[in-house]
Every structure is written in C-alpha cells, then in structure tokens.
Amino acid sequence: MNRHNTALQILHEGTVIPAIPLTLDENRAFDPVSQRRIVRYYLTAGAGGIAAAVHSTQFEIREPKHNLFRPVLEAVIAEIEDFEKKTGRTVVRVAGVCGKAPQACREAELAKSLGFDAVLLSPGGLADLTEEDLLERTKAVAEVMPVIGFYLQEAVGGRKLSRAYWRSLSDIPGVVAIKCACFERYRTQDLVKGVMESARADEVALYTGNDDHIVMDLITPFVHEGKKKYFVGGLLGQWSVWTKSAVEIFGRCRETQKTGIIPAELLTVAEHLTEANGAVFDVANRFAGCIPGLHYVLKKQGIMKSLHCLNPDEILSPGQAEEIDRLWKAYPEIADDSFVEAFMAQEKE
C-alpha cells in the first residue's frame, strides 16, 4: 500500500487531527520556524494527522495582501515529510479549501500537488448556493482529490443543512469523511442519520468538530435502522492545544467503543473539557476570541511566540485569559504541561 492509501486508511479508521493555528511574529509576519515547531509538537504528542489552512489557520491567509495560503501549506508539508522519514509513521495531511467550485478546485489542485491526502471542504460564505449547488461543488472537488465534508456552525459562517443533504453528500464517490462542527445536537443527529442512510455509509468516516461535545460524540453509539456508527476521530481546533492529553482522552474514548463500558470519570472529563473549551473559544462573546484563545495557550507554553492574528482587531476578549487560566489550573487532567516542558527542552538541545 502506498503512503497516500495508508493515510486514507488511517483517516477511515479514526485518529486525532489538530486544526493548526497560524504562527506570526511580533510584526504580524509569517513565522515558518514556529509553524514547523507546532507541527512537531502535534506529531510528537501522538496526533495522527494535521489540518492546515482551516478556520484556526485564519481564512485571511488567502487574501492577496497576505498571500500565505501556499507558504503555510508548504511549511506544514515539509515538517510532516521530515517526521515521516524519521519515524516511519504515516501522517494524514488535510488542507482546508474554500469558496465556490472554481476556487475550491484550484485550492484542491495546489494541495494535491504539495502532497496532501484530503481536503476539508468549507461551506462558509456560500449562503447564496442551494444544497444542490453545494453537492455539485463537492462532486467537482472530489474529482480532484478525496473530500472531507463539513457541517460548520453558523457563528463562524455556516448554515443549517438537511438530513437529505448529508445522505446525498455521502453518496458522492470521493467523499471519505465528514466533520460535524455544527455545535448543535439536533443537527448532529441529522448529519449522522443522513450518513447512515447512504449506501456508502461504511465508506464515510465521521469526525467530530463539535468542540463543545468532543467526548460525548466519541463515546456515543448511534443506532439507526439496525445499523450502528461511531465518530471515529476528531478534527478539532480544541485539539490544537493540550494535544498530548487530547490523544490520551481519545484513546480512552475509543476503548469505550470496543468494550461498551463508559467509566463515570470519563463523563467528568467530558464536562471539564467542554467548560475549558468555552473559555478558550470565547463562547461568552460568540467566539470572538476563539483563535486568540488558542494562541494564548500555545504562547504561554512557549510553543508560539506571538498572540497576533492577521486581523489586528482579532484579540482576546476582556477576562478571557483569566478564565482560561482558572480552568487550566482547576482541571489539570485536560492539560499537557509536563509533556510540553519536555518537548520544549528537547527543541532547545
């Protein structure tokens, strides 16, 4: 089996895929050295894949004044390739693509040429397209390379999509997975049941992107019309921080899928993780500080150098840092400070 097919098999079976933030210096210039270091952190922590050019990487990288879409993808791929050569591990390489079909296909072509395995196809900013239009767009991109569908929450540009839409999306050859990030249980059920009604249900892997419901998504057996299906992994902004602990929690969730036994203590971890996510993602202010919140954790650990975003108005909300610190201290089981300390010491050698 070649590297690409192995990666798709890993994606199908399920893994941890952090959605990587963009690293900038104090002058808001791209910092490729730090970008590669954060990739090393995720992979050393045990992540099975990396998603780049997604929401946490800042959609502004595509703007001509920044022109960072390709440089970011190149930096991520270079570090993944080095890691694969050193370790013999295969890493799932996911690139985010946006826009209407022509733009999405161009971005997918670039991702393919750079060596990515699949694209996460964002529906953001396409309110003028019908569900049928979105399906035709998916078919076009799937002709370029494998597609991960995406249910995006409305607070960051998503929209409600029907159960029939998810069934039809799953029917498309080339759709290999779907990320559910609607942050809403009824819509999550629509997605899962729609996938399960597709003739390709067994070929489409479910990934949680519901940062507010990570553990519960992963331990829930969805049963519909005599079939059972689980979320097999996560493609998450939340997993871009405290990643070593995320890998460990994921392993515990996958064990419940095998045994059917859910420890009560794991439910407490689920609740603590959701509360911490509320602070990191700045739920109190409708996610205004979600990307700076990720930066805050990574900078405090020394992995990133700057809190800056490309948009100078995108900053931590008042009191957000204090709330992150409070929960970080209160729930040490969700953090990975000792691991990061050892990782950074190794980086300095």
Secondary structure, DSSP 8 states (H G I E B T S, - for coil): --HHHHHHHHHHH--EEEB----B-TTS-B-HHHHHHHHHHHHHTT-SEEEESSGGG-GGGGSTTT--HHHHHHHHHHHHHHHHHHH----EEEEEE-SSHHHHHHHHHHHHHHT-SEEEE--TT-TTS-HHHHHHHHHHHHTTS-EEEEEE-GGGT-----HHHHHHHHHSTTEEEEEEE---HHHHHHHHHHHHTSTTGGGSEEEE--TTSHHHHHH--EEETTEEE-EEEEEESGGGSSHHHHHHHHHHHHHHHHH----HHHHHHHHHHHHHHHHHTTGGGTTTTHHHHHHHHHHHTTS-S----SSTT----TTHHHHHHHHHHH-GGG--HHHHHHHHHHHH-
